[in-house]
Amino acid sequence: MTQPAPDEAPVEAPVEAPVEAPVEAPVEAPVEAPVEAPTAWDAPALSEADWLLPLPSDCSRALLDPTGAPRETAALAGLAARVTRRLRDGRGFAVARGLPVAGRTDRECAAMGRRLAASLGTPRAADPGDLVTVTDDAGLGKTDLALSPHTDRTPAPHPPPVLGLLCVRPATQGGETLLASGHTVHNRLLAENPWALPRLYRDFHFGRGAGFDRLRPVFRRHGTTLRVHYNRRGIERAQRGADAPLTPDERAALDAVDRILSDPRAVLRVSLRAGDLLWTDNTVVLHGRTSFTDSPDPRARRCLARVWVD
């Protein structure tokens, strides 16, 4: 890092100032550059080997042992390292399969997910919304309706970098998880609708209400990394709430995103099993779900335990 030049003492005659080396700014990839990385994927090209991580038996024991014995802690750290590699250098998501959820309460299952999350980073504080079940008078996420692919937003100063969803119980029918690469969406826009990208690199209102009303673009370059934040429903509601309804050009740009997200080639469908823990890079991979039918027995209804990680 370049050090600032030292202050010069006053002198009688002019003294040539020391020449500072130029400060190197982060290298920014141009907007028109495609993302060339494993995170830019099409669903038909993926196999389970790209994202599935069977849970080792020592990790199962570690998740059930809250004492944090050295051997168990090392096992979780090893799994967390494998997950991190899949998020950073792989497809941007991974599924750890086989968490021991059978015979345990929903809250006990959520605690297991948070225990593994603590090996990935710093879990955000738990709240009642962390158990995703069908609830009366709740938001769209807590219904049995379909959810379009989106990234998560929170009341914190920035969206969570990592999202974890542990399947405690799947639905009786439907409820498949939908995953899409935001980098692929960007690349396809560049090829098919390049006129939309400049507007998507400028700010939209995301969310509304205390702590949610903030501005950010759909696509943002951070050095050579492309970060993605997208929630069409949240954008529309927030723009109206800010008395700034979408213009025709803004709506057309978001429609171009949605057309790609409606293409089956862009969306991977994953049927999460009980004990599957999905991890996504929330700045790259969008997630959603299909509609579903739940069991009439409240104890057997679909339940996911959510955790956000910094």
Stockholm file with secondary structure:
# STOCKHOLM 1.0

chainA/1-310         MTQPAPDEAPVEAPVEAPVEAPVEAPVEAPVEAPVEAPTAWDAPALSEADWLLPLPSDCSRALLDPTGAPRETAALAGLAARVTRRLRDGRGFAVARGLPVAGRTDRECAAMGRRLAASLGTPRAADPGDLVTVTDDAGLGKTDLALSPHTDRTPAPHPPPVLGLLCVRPATQGGETLLASGHTVHNRLLAENPWALPRLYRDFHFGRGAGFDRLRPVFRRHGTTLRVHYNRRGIERAQRGADAPLTPDERAALDAVDRILSDPRAVLRVSLRAGDLLWTDNTVVLHGRTSFTDSPDPRARRCLARVWVD
#=GR chainA/1-310 SS CCCCCCCCCCCSSCCCCCCCCCCCCCCCCCTTCCCCSTTSCCGGGCCGGGTEEECCHHHHHHHHCTTCCHHHHHHHHHHHHHHHHHHHHSSSEEEEECCCCTTCCHHHHHHHHHHHHHHHSCBCCCCGGGEECCCTTCCGGGSSSCEEEECCCCSSSSCCSEEEEEEEECCSEECCEEEEEHHHHHHHHHHHCGGGHHHHTSEEEECCSTTTCEEEESEEEETTEEEECCCHHHHHHHHHHTTCCCCHHHHHHHHHHHHHHTSGGGEEEECCCTTEEEEEETTTEEEEECCEECCSSGGGSCEEEEEEEC
#=GC SS_cons         CCCCCCCCCCCSSCCCCCCCCCCCCCCCCCTTCCCCSTTSCCGGGCCGGGTEEECCHHHHHHHHCTTCCHHHHHHHHHHHHHHHHHHHHSSSEEEEECCCCTTCCHHHHHHHHHHHHHHHSCBCCCCGGGEECCCTTCCGGGSSSCEEEECCCCSSSSCCSEEEEEEEECCSEECCEEEEEHHHHHHHHHHHCGGGHHHHTSEEEECCSTTTCEEEESEEEETTEEEECCCHHHHHHHHHHTTCCCCHHHHHHHHHHHHHHTSGGGEEEECCCTTEEEEEETTTEEEEECCEECCSSGGGSCEEEEEEEC
//
